[in-house]
């Protein structure tokens, strides 16, 4: 995935510099100086900082399309100090975008403060559906249980939702809390079903979510560790 991203940024850099013209822009000459400077800093930062590569890979589960969407939206995000990056780069100071700029954008998207719908990839695992302070830890418990040998996993690592619900109810949570958390985690790719329900196959609000089998994804494990 990282090599694909590098090639995409290199190509965008060449377009911004006017060194190549895509077929869609035939006959159009471009020389986007500031964009070229920004992309140059971006490429250098991703190439030179393994922590950024690790973060992008973990928060997206290695999904190339999601990484591209994250980087594309990063370039135009109001939470990124683009002018400062361009100014430093223009002064030949070879700016390196720090990792916290990427993590902040992944969390906030285009909002000034966190909103549950603002991020392409991040999920608030401490969110609650009821006024129950214990529920702040329910999502982490669900992911932890799905990654442990305690659940009745099949050969592909999936655990029946009914088994998951029974374990969480044993810990004192009620059915509605568990179902809400399972749905939220599946919609944000922190857990998955065998046939990509919630993510690629819509599941209506009135459908019983614990009728599915679930397993934790690498994105889910990254969120709790």
Beta strands, then each sheet from edge to edge (+ up, - down):
strand 1: 159-160
strand 2: 191-192
strand 3: 213-216
sheet 1: 1+ 3- 2+
end
